[in-house]
Amino acid sequence: MMPTDWLGAGPLLEAVIETALPALGAVRQVVSIQEAQALATGTPACFVAWAGDSPFDIGGRGQVTAVTQKWMVIIVRKKGEAVGEILSQVISTLSGTLLSDDYDELRFAGSGGAVFDGTYVFYPLYFSTAVFAA
């Protein structure tokens, strides 16, 4: 488990992607797009990275702590490779997915600017999930 993945969602997200989107191959957990750039050796490739947590109030639920955890799913393609279809597949496949009973469903939370390193283009897609702890 990554030090930033204190709620343990990373391995669950990796498993969901590998099962639901086998064309992406093995998924690796990283801490940033920069680490994904250092590890990318070809396409297709997929990385996941923790992108932060924020607490929220769920009034009326007693002594429940609720946290929204945000994750970045990084799709890697070579410059010029078509990417629209795979991005759409990732968004539609992951949206609404439950990582486990401890999490709310994944929600698509937008995308970030693509990063080009001279060989590959890294497309970050953000997903969030609520985590409830008694």
A tleap script that builds the chain and sets N, CA, C and O, in Angstrom:
source leaprc.protein.ff14SB
mol = sequence {
  NMET MET PRO THR ASP TRP LEU GLY ALA GLY
  PRO LEU LEU GLU ALA VAL ILE GLU THR ALA
  LEU PRO ALA LEU GLY ALA VAL ARG GLN VAL
  VAL SER ILE GLN GLU ALA GLN ALA LEU ALA
  THR GLY THR PRO ALA CYS PHE VAL ALA TRP
  ALA GLY ASP SER PRO PHE ASP ILE GLY GLY
  ARG GLY GLN VAL THR ALA VAL THR GLN LYS
  TRP MET VAL ILE ILE VAL ARG LYS LYS GLY
  GLU ALA VAL GLY GLU ILE LEU SER GLN VAL
  ILE SER THR LEU SER GLY THR LEU LEU SER
  ASP ASP TYR ASP GLU LEU ARG PHE ALA GLY
  SER GLY GLY ALA VAL PHE ASP GLY THR TYR
  VAL PHE TYR PRO LEU TYR PHE SER THR ALA
  VAL PHE ALA CALA
}
set mol.1.N position { 0.843 -1.181 0.000 }
set mol.1.CA position { 0.000 0.000 0.000 }
set mol.1.C position { 0.888 1.245 0.000 }
set mol.1.O position { 1.864 1.325 0.746 }
set mol.2.N position { 0.539 2.199 -0.837 }
set mol.2.CA position { 1.287 3.449 -0.896 }
set mol.2.C position { 1.062 4.239 0.394 }
set mol.2.O position { -0.021 4.142 0.972 }
set mol.3.N position { 2.032 5.010 0.865 }
set mol.3.CA position { 1.852 5.794 2.085 }
set mol.3.C position { 0.658 6.741 2.002 }
set mol.3.O position { 0.031 7.027 3.021 }
set mol.4.N position { 0.335 7.227 0.813 }
set mol.4.CA position { -0.785 8.151 0.669 }
set mol.4.C position { -2.117 7.425 0.569 }
set mol.4.O position { -3.167 8.060 0.669 }
set mol.5.N position { -2.102 6.118 0.373 }
set mol.5.CA position { -3.322 5.332 0.235 }
set mol.5.C position { -3.736 4.790 1.598 }
set mol.5.O position { -3.850 3.579 1.783 }
set mol.6.N position { -3.958 5.686 2.543 }
set mol.6.CA position { -4.227 5.271 3.913 }
set mol.6.C position { -5.579 4.604 4.074 }
set mol.6.O position { -5.825 3.986 5.110 }
set mol.7.N position { -6.458 4.700 3.100 }
set mol.7.CA position { -7.753 4.025 3.175 }
set mol.7.C position { -7.792 2.740 2.359 }
set mol.7.O position { -8.820 2.063 2.329 }
set mol.8.N position { -6.701 2.395 1.702 }
set mol.8.CA position { -6.578 1.101 1.039 }
set mol.8.C position { -7.348 0.913 -0.246 }
set mol.8.O position { -7.589 -0.228 -0.641 }
set mol.9.N position { -7.744 1.975 -0.916 }
set mol.9.CA position { -8.532 1.834 -2.143 }
set mol.9.C position { -7.684 1.493 -3.367 }
set mol.9.O position { -8.209 0.941 -4.334 }
set mol.10.N position { -6.408 1.803 -3.350 }
set mol.10.CA position { -5.550 1.606 -4.512 }
set mol.10.C position { -5.572 0.202 -5.094 }
set mol.10.O position { -5.853 0.043 -6.281 }
set mol.11.N position { -5.284 -0.828 -4.289 }
set mol.11.CA position { -5.307 -2.188 -4.831 }
set mol.11.C position { -6.692 -2.603 -5.338 }
set mol.11.O position { -6.804 -3.352 -6.309 }
set mol.12.N position { -7.738 -2.114 -4.679 }
set mol.12.CA position { -9.099 -2.428 -5.131 }
set mol.12.C position { -9.368 -1.809 -6.497 }
set mol.12.O position { -9.956 -2.451 -7.367 }
set mol.13.N position { -8.942 -0.569 -6.686 }
set mol.13.CA position { -9.127 0.107 -7.968 }
set mol.13.C position { -8.320 -0.590 -9.060 }
set mol.13.O position { -8.815 -0.779 -10.171 }
set mol.14.N position { -7.093 -0.968 -8.756 }
set mol.14.CA position { -6.271 -1.704 -9.718 }
set mol.14.C position { -6.984 -2.975 -10.162 }
set mol.14.O position { -7.060 -3.259 -11.357 }
set mol.15.N position { -7.508 -3.742 -9.204 }
set mol.15.CA position { -8.179 -5.012 -9.517 }
set mol.15.C position { -9.418 -4.794 -10.373 }
set mol.15.O position { -9.672 -5.564 -11.299 }
set mol.16.N position { -10.193 -3.757 -10.075 }
set mol.16.CA position { -11.393 -3.463 -10.864 }
set mol.16.C position { -11.012 -3.154 -12.307 }
set mol.16.O position { -11.638 -3.664 -13.236 }
set mol.17.N position { -9.995 -2.328 -12.499 }
set mol.17.CA position { -9.579 -1.949 -13.857 }
set mol.17.C position { -9.060 -3.171 -14.610 }
set mol.17.O position { -9.422 -3.386 -15.767 }
set mol.18.N position { -8.215 -3.969 -13.962 }
set mol.18.CA position { -7.655 -5.146 -14.639 }
set mol.18.C position { -8.740 -6.143 -15.039 }
set mol.18.O position { -8.648 -6.771 -16.094 }
set mol.19.N position { -9.764 -6.288 -14.204 }
set mol.19.CA position { -10.853 -7.220 -14.489 }
set mol.19.C position { -11.802 -6.673 -15.544 }
set mol.19.O position { -12.170 -7.380 -16.481 }
set mol.20.N position { -12.198 -5.414 -15.391 }
set mol.20.CA position { -13.216 -4.821 -16.271 }
set mol.20.C position { -12.659 -4.331 -17.599 }
set mol.20.O position { -13.389 -4.263 -18.588 }
set mol.21.N position { -11.369 -3.987 -17.632 }
set mol.21.CA position { -10.749 -3.438 -18.838 }
set mol.21.C position { -9.446 -4.190 -19.148 }
set mol.21.O position { -8.369 -3.597 -19.095 }
set mol.22.N position { -9.534 -5.477 -19.467 }
set mol.22.CA position { -8.313 -6.274 -19.652 }
set mol.22.C position { -7.419 -5.781 -20.787 }
set mol.22.O position { -6.227 -6.091 -20.795 }
set mol.23.N position { -7.948 -5.032 -21.734 }
set mol.23.CA position { -7.120 -4.527 -22.832 }
set mol.23.C position { -6.042 -3.552 -22.342 }
set mol.23.O position { -5.057 -3.314 -23.042 }
set mol.24.N position { -6.225 -2.990 -21.146 }
set mol.24.CA position { -5.230 -2.067 -20.591 }
set mol.24.C position { -4.053 -2.804 -19.971 }
set mol.24.O position { -3.027 -2.187 -19.687 }
set mol.25.N position { -4.175 -4.099 -19.757 }
set mol.25.CA position { -3.085 -4.872 -19.170 }
set mol.25.C position { -2.966 -4.640 -17.681 }
set mol.25.O position { -3.912 -4.194 -17.030 }
set mol.26.N position { -1.798 -4.945 -17.147 }
set mol.26.CA position { -1.554 -4.785 -15.713 }
set mol.26.C position { -1.584 -3.309 -15.335 }
set mol.26.O position { -1.078 -2.454 -16.062 }
set mol.27.N position { -2.175 -3.036 -14.205 }
set mol.27.CA position { -2.280 -1.664 -13.698 }
set mol.27.C position { -1.278 -1.513 -12.563 }
set mol.27.O position { -1.148 -2.399 -11.717 }
set mol.28.N position { -0.572 -0.393 -12.548 }
set mol.28.CA position { 0.397 -0.137 -11.483 }
set mol.28.C position { 0.001 1.094 -10.706 }
set mol.28.O position { -0.505 2.062 -11.273 }
set mol.29.N position { 0.231 1.056 -9.408 }
set mol.29.CA position { -0.042 2.213 -8.565 }
set mol.29.C position { 1.219 3.065 -8.468 }
set mol.29.O position { 2.309 2.554 -8.210 }
set mol.30.N position { 1.057 4.361 -8.677 }
set mol.30.CA position { 2.159 5.318 -8.614 }
set mol.30.C position { 1.742 6.479 -7.725 }
set mol.30.O position { 0.596 6.547 -7.280 }
set mol.31.N position { 2.662 7.385 -7.468 }
set mol.31.CA position { 2.325 8.552 -6.654 }
set mol.31.C position { 2.071 9.801 -7.490 }
set mol.31.O position { 1.585 10.804 -6.967 }
set mol.32.N position { 2.397 9.753 -8.789 }
set mol.32.CA position { 2.233 10.946 -9.621 }
set mol.32.C position { 2.343 10.588 -11.101 }
set mol.32.O position { 2.764 9.489 -11.461 }
set mol.33.N position { 1.958 11.532 -11.945 }
set mol.33.CA position { 2.156 11.345 -13.383 }
set mol.33.C position { 3.656 11.240 -13.688 }
set mol.33.O position { 4.059 10.498 -14.583 }
set mol.34.N position { 4.472 11.980 -12.947 }
set mol.34.CA position { 5.911 11.930 -13.175 }
set mol.34.C position { 6.461 10.516 -12.936 }
set mol.34.O position { 7.327 10.057 -13.681 }
set mol.35.N position { 5.972 9.838 -11.919 }
set mol.35.CA position { 6.416 8.464 -11.689 }
set mol.35.C position { 5.916 7.553 -12.804 }
set mol.35.O position { 6.637 6.658 -13.245 }
set mol.36.N position { 4.678 7.775 -13.263 }
set mol.36.CA position { 4.150 6.995 -14.390 }
set mol.36.C position { 5.033 7.199 -15.621 }
set mol.36.O position { 5.306 6.248 -16.354 }
set mol.37.N position { 5.480 8.435 -15.849 }
set mol.37.CA position { 6.365 8.716 -16.980 }
set mol.37.C position { 7.663 7.915 -16.861 }
set mol.37.O position { 8.159 7.385 -17.855 }
set mol.38.N position { 8.205 7.827 -15.662 }
set mol.38.CA position { 9.453 7.101 -15.456 }
set mol.38.C position { 9.282 5.592 -15.649 }
set mol.38.O position { 10.237 4.900 -16.000 }
set mol.39.N position { 8.071 5.082 -15.423 }
set mol.39.CA position { 7.829 3.645 -15.487 }
set mol.39.C position { 7.234 3.164 -16.805 }
set mol.39.O position { 7.241 1.965 -17.088 }
set mol.40.N position { 6.722 4.081 -17.608 }
set mol.40.CA position { 6.057 3.685 -18.856 }
set mol.40.C position { 7.061 3.085 -19.836 }
set mol.40.O position { 8.087 3.690 -20.148 }
set mol.41.N position { 6.745 1.888 -20.312 }
set mol.41.CA position { 7.622 1.219 -21.270 }
set mol.41.C position { 6.898 0.852 -22.550 }
set mol.41.O position { 7.491 0.253 -23.446 }
set mol.42.N position { 5.639 1.199 -22.649 }
set mol.42.CA position { 4.870 0.881 -23.846 }
set mol.42.C position { 3.400 1.134 -23.630 }
set mol.42.O position { 2.964 1.523 -22.546 }
set mol.43.N position { 2.651 0.909 -24.674 }
set mol.43.CA position { 1.206 1.054 -24.573 }
set mol.43.C position { 0.574 -0.232 -25.075 }
set mol.43.O position { 1.184 -0.912 -25.901 }
set mol.44.N position { -0.589 -0.593 -24.629 }
set mol.44.CA position { -1.391 0.179 -23.668 }
set mol.44.C position { -0.800 0.093 -22.264 }
set mol.44.O position { -0.142 -0.885 -21.908 }
set mol.45.N position { -1.044 1.117 -21.492 }
set mol.45.CA position { -0.601 1.139 -20.104 }
set mol.45.C position { -1.606 1.922 -19.286 }
set mol.45.O position { -2.291 2.814 -19.788 }
set mol.46.N position { -1.679 1.566 -18.008 }
set mol.46.CA position { -2.591 2.247 -17.103 }
set mol.46.C position { -1.954 2.302 -15.722 }
set mol.46.O position { -1.390 1.320 -15.237 }
set mol.47.N position { -2.055 3.458 -15.108 }
set mol.47.CA position { -1.555 3.670 -13.755 }
set mol.47.C position { -2.668 4.292 -12.923 }
set mol.47.O position { -3.555 4.955 -13.461 }
set mol.48.N position { -2.620 4.077 -11.614 }
set mol.48.CA position { -3.537 4.768 -10.718 }
set mol.48.C position { -2.713 5.497 -9.665 }
set mol.48.O position { -1.665 5.015 -9.235 }
set mol.49.N position { -3.201 6.661 -9.258 }
set mol.49.CA position { -2.504 7.454 -8.248 }
set mol.49.C position { -3.524 8.128 -7.347 }
set mol.49.O position { -4.539 8.649 -7.810 }
set mol.50.N position { -3.240 8.109 -6.065 }
set mol.50.CA position { -4.062 8.821 -5.094 }
set mol.50.C position { -4.004 10.302 -5.415 }
set mol.50.O position { -2.932 10.836 -5.699 }
set mol.51.N position { -5.154 10.972 -5.371 }
set mol.51.CA position { -5.186 12.393 -5.713 }
set mol.51.C position { -5.786 13.246 -4.600 }
set mol.51.O position { -6.197 14.380 -4.845 }
set mol.52.N position { -5.842 12.716 -3.388 }
set mol.52.CA position { -6.263 13.514 -2.247 }
set mol.52.C position { -7.528 13.015 -1.569 }
set mol.52.O position { -8.279 12.202 -2.109 }
set mol.53.N position { -7.732 13.533 -0.366 }
set mol.53.CA position { -8.900 13.213 0.444 }
set mol.53.C position { -9.511 14.502 0.944 }
set mol.53.O position { -8.825 15.513 1.092 }
set mol.54.N position { -10.804 14.460 1.203 }
set mol.54.CA position { -11.448 15.581 1.861 }
set mol.54.C position { -12.619 15.054 2.684 }
set mol.54.O position { -13.392 14.224 2.207 }
set mol.55.N position { -12.752 15.539 3.927 }
set mol.55.CA position { -13.863 15.100 4.761 }
set mol.55.C position { -15.149 15.791 4.333 }
set mol.55.O position { -15.115 16.870 3.740 }
set mol.56.N position { -16.273 15.171 4.633 }
set mol.56.CA position { -17.547 15.848 4.402 }
set mol.56.C position { -18.531 15.451 5.488 }
set mol.56.O position { -18.415 14.380 6.085 }
set mol.57.N position { -19.493 16.316 5.737 }
set mol.57.CA position { -20.487 16.129 6.782 }
set mol.57.C position { -21.667 15.346 6.227 }
set mol.57.O position { -22.250 15.712 5.206 }
set mol.58.N position { -22.000 14.286 6.902 }
set mol.58.CA position { -23.189 13.529 6.512 }
set mol.58.C position { -24.165 13.563 7.674 }
set mol.58.O position { -24.492 12.525 8.250 }
set mol.59.N position { -24.628 14.755 8.016 }
set mol.59.CA position { -25.486 15.006 9.160 }
set mol.59.C position { -26.527 13.932 9.409 }
set mol.59.O position { -27.095 13.355 8.482 }
set mol.60.N position { -26.762 13.682 10.699 }
set mol.60.CA position { -27.768 12.721 11.095 }
set mol.60.C position { -27.293 11.286 11.131 }
set mol.60.O position { -28.101 10.393 11.386 }
set mol.61.N position { -26.023 11.023 10.889 }
set mol.61.CA position { -25.536 9.637 10.855 }
set mol.61.C position { -24.752 9.283 12.118 }
set mol.61.O position { -24.047 8.274 12.135 }
set mol.62.N position { -24.858 10.084 13.165 }
set mol.62.CA position { -24.180 9.753 14.424 }
set mol.62.C position { -22.685 9.933 14.349 }
set mol.62.O position { -22.202 10.911 13.779 }
set mol.63.N position { -21.948 9.000 14.919 }
set mol.63.CA position { -20.498 9.085 15.003 }
set mol.63.C position { -19.828 8.491 13.766 }
set mol.63.O position { -18.945 7.641 13.882 }
set mol.64.N position { -20.233 8.924 12.623 }
set mol.64.CA position { -19.667 8.405 11.376 }
set mol.64.C position { -18.730 9.439 10.777 }
set mol.64.O position { -19.065 10.619 10.678 }
set mol.65.N position { -17.569 8.985 10.384 }
set mol.65.CA position { -16.632 9.845 9.685 }
set mol.65.C position { -16.742 9.538 8.203 }
set mol.65.O position { -16.720 8.375 7.801 }
set mol.66.N position { -16.859 10.559 7.409 }
set mol.66.CA position { -16.958 10.350 5.969 }
set mol.66.C position { -15.842 11.120 5.276 }
set mol.66.O position { -15.572 12.278 5.595 }
set mol.67.N position { -15.212 10.463 4.340 }
set mol.67.CA position { -14.113 11.052 3.582 }
set mol.67.C position { -14.359 10.773 2.109 }
set mol.67.O position { -14.718 9.659 1.729 }
set mol.68.N position { -14.164 11.791 1.288 }
set mol.68.CA position { -14.168 11.568 -0.150 }
set mol.68.C position { -12.723 11.405 -0.578 }
set mol.68.O position { -11.892 12.287 -0.363 }
set mol.69.N position { -12.437 10.267 -1.184 }
set mol.69.CA position { -11.083 10.027 -1.660 }
set mol.69.C position { -11.090 10.146 -3.181 }
set mol.69.O position { -11.965 9.597 -3.849 }
set mol.70.N position { -10.119 10.860 -3.717 }
set mol.70.CA position { -10.031 11.086 -5.153 }
set mol.70.C position { -8.854 10.287 -5.711 }
set mol.70.O position { -7.782 10.229 -5.109 }
set mol.71.N position { -9.078 9.669 -6.882 }
set mol.71.CA position { -8.063 8.865 -7.539 }
set mol.71.C position { -7.884 9.305 -8.975 }
set mol.71.O position { -8.840 9.701 -9.641 }
set mol.72.N position { -6.661 9.233 -9.441 }
set mol.72.CA position { -6.344 9.544 -10.825 }
set mol.72.C position { -6.059 8.227 -11.548 }
set mol.72.O position { -5.220 7.440 -11.111 }
set mol.73.N position { -6.754 7.999 -12.642 }
set mol.73.CA position { -6.489 6.856 -13.509 }
set mol.73.C position { -5.775 7.428 -14.725 }
set mol.73.O position { -6.335 8.250 -15.450 }
set mol.74.N position { -4.546 6.997 -14.945 }
set mol.74.CA position { -3.700 7.574 -15.991 }
set mol.74.C position { -3.608 6.582 -17.153 }
set mol.74.O position { -3.059 5.490 -17.010 }
set mol.75.N position { -4.151 6.976 -18.291 }
set mol.75.CA position { -4.100 6.147 -19.492 }
set mol.75.C position { -2.937 6.638 -20.340 }
set mol.75.O position { -2.781 7.839 -20.561 }
set mol.76.N position { -2.122 5.703 -20.813 }
set mol.76.CA position { -0.920 6.051 -21.580 }
set mol.76.C position { -1.105 5.599 -23.028 }
set mol.76.O position { -1.512 4.470 -23.300 }
set mol.77.N position { -0.795 6.509 -23.939 }
set mol.77.CA position { -0.833 6.206 -25.368 }
set mol.77.C position { 0.357 6.873 -26.044 }
set mol.77.O position { 0.901 7.856 -25.541 }
set mol.78.N position { 0.754 6.326 -27.194 }
set mol.78.CA position { 1.795 6.971 -27.991 }
set mol.78.C position { 1.190 8.181 -28.677 }
set mol.78.O position { -0.014 8.220 -28.931 }
set mol.79.N position { 2.025 9.170 -28.979 }
set mol.79.CA position { 1.584 10.366 -29.680 }
set mol.79.C position { 0.910 9.941 -30.991 }
set mol.79.O position { 1.458 9.149 -31.757 }
set mol.80.N position { -0.270 10.476 -31.227 }
set mol.80.CA position { -1.001 10.189 -32.452 }
set mol.80.C position { -1.948 9.004 -32.372 }
set mol.80.O position { -2.803 8.840 -33.242 }
set mol.81.N position { -1.811 8.169 -31.334 }
set mol.81.CA position { -2.734 7.042 -31.173 }
set mol.81.C position { -4.118 7.555 -30.789 }
set mol.81.O position { -4.242 8.492 -30.000 }
set mol.82.N position { -5.142 6.948 -31.342 }
set mol.82.CA position { -6.513 7.305 -30.983 }
set mol.82.C position { -6.732 6.995 -29.506 }
set mol.82.O position { -6.338 5.932 -29.026 }
set mol.83.N position { -7.358 7.923 -28.788 }
set mol.83.CA position { -7.530 7.735 -27.353 }
set mol.83.C position { -8.979 7.901 -26.906 }
set mol.83.O position { -9.346 7.447 -25.822 }
set mol.84.N position { -9.796 8.539 -27.718 }
set mol.84.CA position { -11.163 8.849 -27.316 }
set mol.84.C position { -11.968 7.645 -26.881 }
set mol.84.O position { -12.655 7.690 -25.861 }
set mol.85.N position { -11.890 6.563 -27.649 }
set mol.85.CA position { -12.683 5.375 -27.328 }
set mol.85.C position { -12.261 4.750 -26.001 }
set mol.85.O position { -13.118 4.360 -25.208 }
set mol.86.N position { -10.958 4.646 -25.745 }
set mol.86.CA position { -10.515 4.038 -24.501 }
set mol.86.C position { -10.835 4.921 -23.307 }
set mol.86.O position { -11.195 4.406 -22.248 }
set mol.87.N position { -10.713 6.246 -23.446 }
set mol.87.CA position { -11.079 7.133 -22.342 }
set mol.87.C position { -12.560 6.986 -22.030 }
set mol.87.O position { -12.948 6.924 -20.863 }
set mol.88.N position { -13.384 6.930 -23.064 }
set mol.88.CA position { -14.820 6.750 -22.884 }
set mol.88.C position { -15.124 5.421 -22.203 }
set mol.88.O position { -15.984 5.362 -21.324 }
set mol.89.N position { -14.429 4.354 -22.596 }
set mol.89.CA position { -14.632 3.040 -21.972 }
set mol.89.C position { -14.258 3.067 -20.491 }
set mol.89.O position { -14.971 2.503 -19.661 }
set mol.90.N position { -13.160 3.711 -20.161 }
set mol.90.CA position { -12.735 3.785 -18.764 }
set mol.90.C position { -13.771 4.540 -17.944 }
set mol.90.O position { -14.167 4.089 -16.870 }
set mol.91.N position { -14.209 5.688 -18.451 }
set mol.91.CA position { -15.187 6.492 -17.720 }
set mol.91.C position { -16.494 5.721 -17.530 }
set mol.91.O position { -17.022 5.660 -16.419 }
set mol.92.N position { -17.015 5.135 -18.605 }
set mol.92.CA position { -18.295 4.440 -18.488 }
set mol.92.C position { -18.179 3.164 -17.658 }
set mol.92.O position { -19.127 2.807 -16.959 }
set mol.93.N position { -17.056 2.476 -17.715 }
set mol.93.CA position { -16.883 1.245 -16.950 }
set mol.93.C position { -16.719 1.519 -15.459 }
set mol.93.O position { -17.318 0.829 -14.634 }
set mol.94.N position { -15.919 2.511 -15.107 }
set mol.94.CA position { -15.658 2.769 -13.692 }
set mol.94.C position { -16.766 3.553 -13.001 }
set mol.94.O position { -16.976 3.379 -11.801 }
set mol.95.N position { -17.471 4.401 -13.716 }
set mol.95.CA position { -18.535 5.200 -13.101 }
set mol.95.C position { -19.621 4.283 -12.544 }
set mol.95.O position { -20.189 3.463 -13.264 }
set mol.96.N position { -19.894 4.435 -11.264 }
set mol.96.CA position { -20.910 3.622 -10.612 }
set mol.96.C position { -20.398 2.319 -10.020 }
set mol.96.O position { -21.166 1.591 -9.389 }
set mol.97.N position { -19.121 2.006 -10.208 }
set mol.97.CA position { -18.545 0.764 -9.691 }
set mol.97.C position { -18.280 0.878 -8.192 }
set mol.97.O position { -17.813 1.913 -7.716 }
set mol.98.N position { -18.580 -0.188 -7.452 }
set mol.98.CA position { -18.249 -0.265 -6.028 }
set mol.98.C position { -16.914 -0.985 -5.869 }
set mol.98.O position { -16.736 -2.086 -6.391 }
set mol.99.N position { -15.981 -0.374 -5.156 }
set mol.99.CA position { -14.701 -1.028 -4.882 }
set mol.99.C position { -14.881 -2.135 -3.848 }
set mol.99.O position { -14.273 -3.201 -3.958 }
set mol.100.N position { -15.713 -1.878 -2.850 }
set mol.100.CA position { -16.074 -2.860 -1.820 }
set mol.100.C position { -17.243 -2.262 -1.044 }
set mol.100.O position { -17.687 -1.151 -1.334 }
set mol.101.N position { -17.733 -3.001 -0.063 }
set mol.101.CA position { -18.844 -2.504 0.756 }
set mol.101.C position { -18.451 -1.317 1.624 }
set mol.101.O position { -19.322 -0.628 2.155 }
set mol.102.N position { -17.152 -1.067 1.777 }
set mol.102.CA position { -16.680 0.049 2.605 }
set mol.102.C position { -16.673 1.384 1.866 }
set mol.102.O position { -16.431 2.429 2.471 }
set mol.103.N position { -16.936 1.353 0.569 }
set mol.103.CA position { -16.851 2.556 -0.249 }
set mol.103.C position { -18.177 2.812 -0.950 }
set mol.103.O position { -18.945 1.886 -1.211 }
set mol.104.N position { -18.432 4.066 -1.246 }
set mol.104.CA position { -19.550 4.425 -2.096 }
set mol.104.C position { -19.117 4.156 -3.540 }
set mol.104.O position { -17.948 3.863 -3.789 }
set mol.105.N position { -20.031 4.250 -4.467 }
set mol.105.CA position { -19.676 3.999 -5.863 }
set mol.105.C position { -18.696 5.047 -6.386 }
set mol.105.O position { -18.670 6.182 -5.909 }
set mol.106.N position { -17.896 4.653 -7.368 }
set mol.106.CA position { -16.980 5.587 -8.015 }
set mol.106.C position { -17.774 6.582 -8.847 }
set mol.106.O position { -18.755 6.226 -9.501 }
set mol.107.N position { -17.337 7.824 -8.810 }
set mol.107.CA position { -17.956 8.876 -9.612 }
set mol.107.C position { -16.864 9.546 -10.448 }
set mol.107.O position { -15.789 9.875 -9.947 }
set mol.108.N position { -17.165 9.738 -11.725 }
set mol.108.CA position { -16.218 10.450 -12.576 }
set mol.108.C position { -16.160 11.889 -12.108 }
set mol.108.O position { -17.197 12.539 -11.976 }
set mol.109.N position { -14.961 12.398 -11.853 }
set mol.109.CA position { -14.788 13.738 -11.302 }
set mol.109.C position { -14.040 14.667 -12.254 }
set mol.109.O position { -13.548 15.715 -11.835 }
set mol.110.N position { -13.950 14.296 -13.525 }
set mol.110.CA position { -13.311 15.157 -14.506 }
set mol.110.C position { -11.971 14.618 -14.977 }
set mol.110.O position { -11.531 13.538 -14.584 }
set mol.111.N position { -11.351 15.397 -15.819 }
set mol.111.CA position { -10.047 15.007 -16.355 }
set mol.111.C position { -9.079 16.166 -16.220 }
set mol.111.O position { -9.477 17.308 -15.992 }
set mol.112.N position { -7.810 15.852 -16.365 }
set mol.112.CA position { -6.782 16.885 -16.313 }
set mol.112.C position { -6.141 17.014 -17.675 }
set mol.112.O position { -6.448 16.254 -18.594 }
set mol.113.N position { -5.263 17.962 -17.799 }
set mol.113.CA position { -4.559 18.152 -19.053 }
set mol.113.C position { -3.621 16.997 -19.346 }
set mol.113.O position { -2.937 16.496 -18.454 }
set mol.114.N position { -3.595 16.586 -20.583 }
set mol.114.CA position { -2.692 15.508 -20.994 }
set mol.114.C position { -1.248 15.983 -20.875 }
set mol.114.O position { -0.950 17.162 -21.063 }
set mol.115.N position { -0.356 15.044 -20.558 }
set mol.115.CA position { 1.063 15.338 -20.412 }
set mol.115.C position { 1.812 14.539 -21.475 }
set mol.115.O position { 1.663 13.320 -21.564 }
set mol.116.N position { 2.612 15.226 -22.276 }
set mol.116.CA position { 3.386 14.575 -23.336 }
set mol.116.C position { 4.857 14.625 -22.959 }
set mol.116.O position { 5.384 15.688 -22.633 }
set mol.117.N position { 5.523 13.468 -23.005 }
set mol.117.CA position { 6.931 13.438 -22.611 }
set mol.117.C position { 7.886 13.201 -23.783 }
set mol.117.O position { 9.059 12.896 -23.572 }
set mol.118.N position { 7.394 13.337 -25.007 }
set mol.118.CA position { 8.230 13.113 -26.170 }
set mol.118.C position { 7.967 11.774 -26.828 }
set mol.118.O position { 8.167 11.625 -28.034 }
set mol.119.N position { 7.524 10.804 -26.058 }
set mol.119.CA position { 7.205 9.477 -26.581 }
set mol.119.C position { 5.750 9.116 -26.321 }
set mol.119.O position { 5.041 8.658 -27.217 }
set mol.120.N position { 5.317 9.326 -25.092 }
set mol.120.CA position { 3.969 8.936 -24.679 }
set mol.120.C position { 3.151 10.141 -24.249 }
set mol.120.O position { 3.688 11.174 -23.847 }
set mol.121.N position { 1.833 9.979 -24.345 }
set mol.121.CA position { 0.903 10.975 -23.826 }
set mol.121.C position { 0.182 10.327 -22.651 }
set mol.121.O position { -0.305 9.202 -22.762 }
set mol.122.N position { 0.115 11.031 -21.533 }
set mol.122.CA position { -0.499 10.548 -20.300 }
set mol.122.C position { -1.792 11.321 -20.079 }
set mol.122.O position { -1.782 12.543 -19.930 }
set mol.123.N position { -2.907 10.592 -20.061 }
set mol.123.CA position { -4.231 11.193 -19.930 }
set mol.123.C position { -4.793 10.890 -18.543 }
set mol.123.O position { -5.164 9.748 -18.275 }
set mol.124.N position { -4.867 11.892 -17.644 }
set mol.124.CA position { -5.397 11.641 -16.303 }
set mol.124.C position { -6.924 11.811 -16.259 }
set mol.124.O position { -7.468 12.822 -16.702 }
set mol.125.N position { -7.586 10.803 -15.717 }
set mol.125.CA position { -9.020 10.839 -15.459 }
set mol.125.C position { -9.198 10.731 -13.949 }
set mol.125.O position { -8.556 9.896 -13.311 }
set mol.126.N position { -10.062 11.564 -13.369 }
set mol.126.CA position { -10.247 11.573 -11.919 }
set mol.126.C position { -11.570 10.923 -11.537 }
set mol.126.O position { -12.607 11.140 -12.164 }
set mol.127.N position { -11.492 10.113 -10.479 }
set mol.127.CA position { -12.674 9.468 -9.921 }
set mol.127.C position { -12.663 9.687 -8.421 }
set mol.127.O position { -11.601 9.738 -7.801 }
set mol.128.N position { -13.850 9.817 -7.837 }
set mol.128.CA position { -13.927 9.967 -6.393 }
set mol.128.C position { -14.856 8.904 -5.829 }
set mol.128.O position { -15.731 8.375 -6.514 }
set mol.129.N position { -14.632 8.616 -4.564 }
set mol.129.CA position { -15.487 7.678 -3.846 }
set mol.129.C position { -15.558 8.112 -2.389 }
set mol.129.O position { -14.571 8.579 -1.822 }
set mol.130.N position { -16.729 7.954 -1.789 }
set mol.130.CA position { -16.882 8.248 -0.379 }
set mol.130.C position { -16.520 7.009 0.420 }
set mol.130.O position { -16.859 5.886 0.046 }
set mol.131.N position { -15.823 7.234 1.531 }
set mol.131.CA position { -15.428 6.145 2.417 }
set mol.131.C position { -16.043 6.440 3.774 }
set mol.131.O position { -15.884 7.536 4.311 }
set mol.132.N position { -16.741 5.467 4.321 }
set mol.132.CA position { -17.416 5.651 5.600 }
set mol.132.C position { -16.744 4.796 6.659 }
set mol.132.O position { -16.542 3.598 6.461 }
set mol.133.N position { -16.397 5.410 7.781 }
set mol.133.CA position { -15.753 4.680 8.880 }
set mol.133.C position { -16.485 5.007 10.175 }
set mol.133.O position { -16.695 6.176 10.496 }
set mol.134.N position { -16.866 3.992 10.905 }
set mol.134.CA position { -17.592 4.206 12.182 }
set mol.134.C position { -16.621 4.616 13.275 }
set mol.134.O position { -17.031 4.841 14.414 }
savepdb mol mol.pdb
quit
